[in-house]
Amino acid sequence: MTETSTSTEPALWNPKKAAVYGFFVLPPMGMLLHALNWRRLYVKQRERANLIWLFGYVIVMTGLMLLNIFDNAEFYHPRIPIVMVSMVYSQLWESIEAIRQIE
């Protein structure tokens, strides 16, 4: 026998944990979890904003990786800028967009 929940509150991801996962594990993961939370709260504008950050991250990282693949300079170490850009992008998302859900 299963119990049904009578609560009207939607099941949400913990916004603080989602932001931490996004910073330390994979930035798109945090962006996606926040977008899913906004969807469950029926706030389409914030959901769309998080999805724009997510797609922007994918586009920026893909562009950087393609630049590094086709750049044949031997003195250039490609991983450092990609990691730095990823960290800066993730920090910007957290300070601009994620903070709205955490508060």
N, C-alpha and C positions, 0 to 999 in steps of 0.2 A: 504494500500500500504506500503510495507516494503522497506527500503533503504538498499542497499548493500554497503558494505565498499570496497573502491578501494585501501585501504592501504595494502602494502605488509608486514607490520610489524606484527608478531604474537602477540596474546593476551597473556600476561605474568602476573604471580602473582608478586606483589611487593616483591623483595627479602628481603628487610629489615623487612617488616611486617611478611613475612613467617618465618624468623629466630626468630623474637620475639614470634610469635605464637608457634613455635617449642620449645622455652625455657619455656614459661609460661603456655601454654595450654597442649600440648602433643608433645614431641620431634619427634616422627615419622611423625607427620603432617608437620612440617617444612622440614624434609628430603624429604618427598614425593613431596611437592610443588616445592622444588628446582629441584628435578629430572624431574618433569613435565615441568618446565621452560627450562631445558637443552634439553629435548626432542623436545620442540617447536622451539628451536634454532638449532636443528640438531647437537648437540655436544654429541655424544653417549658416549664418554669416561667419561665426567663429569656426565652424567645421570647415568651411571653404577656405578660410585663412590658413588653417593648419595644413590642409591639403596643398595649398599653393606653396607653403614653406617646404613640404615634403617633395613635391615635384621639382621645385627650384633646387633643392639639395641634390636630387638625382641628376638633374641637368648639369649643374656645376661640377659635380664629381666626375660624371661621364666625360665632360669637356676636358677637364684636367687630365684624366687618364688617357684620352685620345691624344692630347698635346704631348704627353710624355712618351707615348708609344711612337709617334712620328717625329719626335725630336731626337736627333742623333748626336747631340753634343755629349762628349764623353766626360766632361768636367762637371756635369750637372747631375745632382742626385735627386731623382723625381719624388721620392717618398716624403721628404720633409715638407715641401709646400702643400702636398695633398693632405697630410695629417694636420698641418697648421690651419689650412682653409676649413677643413672639417670641424676642427675645434672652435674656430671663430664663428662659423655659420651656426653651429649648435648653441654656442653661448648667446649669439644674437637672438636665436629663436626662443631660448629660455627667458631672456630678459625682456623680450618684446611680446611674445605670444603666450608662452606657457605660464607666465606669471598671472595672467588673467584667470586661468582655471585654478591655479593653486590658491589664490586669494579667495 
